Amino acid sequence: SGRREGWSVCAGSGSGLQGRDGGVGITDHAEFDTCAARPLITQEATTFNIGSTFRSANGITANIDYWNFDYDGYIAYESTSAVLSQDTDPGNPHPQVLRDPSSNSVIQVTGYASNAGFLRTDGIDLSLEWAIETNMGMITPFLKSTFIMSYDIDDPTLGPIDALGLRNFHNIGAPSVENRANFGVRWARENH
């Protein structure tokens, strides 16, 4: 599959700064745009999954799925925190950081849509449930879990990162908890 730049990555603005700059007067404004000097190429993805389901006569259902996503030319906006962390020399300001000349406070950080190189992740989803018929209706305890085995990204500002298990607030990645699970009980009676 593939994705080409479109309206979703052409222009926009929003608040995205998260208290960087040593706590000095951030006005919390970030601009997101494309840059003619950095034309976007088509994002390509190779994805696949394989799984199996087991159902027993006594109401137990078990699922296991392996999934794999491999993006090349991944289109993402630069992290405003990553851009701001590159603005370390007051005598040579970063071209994407605009500061107030009198206070040196950050007024704006511009993050461009860029091809981030790659994003690769894979993992396993497991689920188990047991449907139990009772006089009070159907009671179904369940357990659903995800185990992420890898989450590697190529951030356009920071370079390659093993992002597994990180919050990823300062790069293009999403928060990536290695293992997560959800346990619950569903109850249904007649039509409810």
LINCOR-V839532 format. One record per backbone hydrogen bond with DSSP energy under -1.0 kcal/mol. CO is the residue of the C=O (numbers start at 0). NH is the residue of the N-H. Records with the same first field share a line. If there is no record, write none. Layout:
CO = NH, NH
This chain:
0 = 44
2 = 42
5 = 8
11 = 31
13 = 29
20 = 23
28 = 108
29 = 13
30 = 110
31 = 11
32 = 112
34 = 37
42 = 2
43 = 71
45 = 69
47 = 67
49 = 65
51 = 63
53 = 61
55 = 58
58 = 130
59 = 55
60 = 128
61 = 53
62 = 126
63 = 51
64 = 124
65 = 49
66 = 122
67 = 47
68 = 120
69 = 45
70 = 118
71 = 43
73 = 115
75 = 113
78 = 82
79 = 83
80 = 84
82 = 85
83 = 86
85 = 87
88 = 91
93 = 96
95 = 109
97 = 106, 107
99 = 103
104 = 99
105 = 26
107 = 97
108 = 30
110 = 32
111 = 77
113 = 75
115 = 117
116 = 72
117 = 153
118 = 70
119 = 151
120 = 68
121 = 148, 149
122 = 66
123 = 146
124 = 64
125 = 144
126 = 62
127 = 142
128 = 60
131 = 138
133 = 136
136 = 133
137 = 187
138 = 131
139 = 185
140 = 129
141 = 183
142 = 127
143 = 181
144 = 125
145 = 179
146 = 123
149 = 121
150 = 162
151 = 119
152 = 160
154 = 158
158 = 154
160 = 152, 162
162 = 165
165 = 175
175 = 164
177 = 147
179 = 145
181 = 143
183 = 141
185 = 139
187 = 137
188 = 191
